[in-house]
């Protein structure tokens, strides 16, 4: 069984309660869930919440909602809590809860990587990386090896590092065993320094296969991001995203 889980923490440092902010007539998180549910290769989609307020807002919808511990340090840990209660979940896709314009095709492309039984963890990256993105610490950059496995993730780049870098899209896939193993590990020093949970996997020698795409994802991290995405969605402007194998 292939499961999608959307960790939806209510409090956010840069934009508190952003998942409930109204956008194009619905809470932001609702758009995320609806878009994720369009993925053809997901058998089920769960939203992992941590607040009664979020639960109350989602009552009018028929989504599969799971209340999780509010003390989790990362989305991965929150997803793992959900999966512990779903024994037949074989492949799990961790979908960011702040991307209301996400492309379901990216999810399907990520799932397809697990057709290879040797893949235990995967993520998606994009060739769409502007000069401004290079300089923006809010945009996570990823370096890949010749087999498209992640070598490193960074927020800040230096001149000698610019070649061969992609934009990280922040969506992950895991086999059940790999996810539970990762969640059982302590946070690493670099994970805490960079606030990048995927570094825990790399520092513990868990290989991360990457799906290379031309996707243009706009996560809502700041008030400026929210205004930009709201304008696009209110005008029914879609972002063209094409998955490249």
Secondary structure, DSSP 8 states (H G I E B T S, - for coil): -EEEEEEE-S--SSSTTGGGSEETTEEHHHHHHHHHTT-TT-SEEEEEE--HHHHHHGGGS--EEEE--TT-SSHHHHHHHHHTT-TT--EEEE--TT-TT--HHHHHHHHHHTTSTT--EEEEEES---HHHHH-TTS-EEEE-TTSBEEEEESS--GGG-TTEEEEEEEEEEEHHHHHHHHHS---HHHHHHT-THHHHHHTT---EEEEE--------SHHHHHHHHHHHHTT------B--
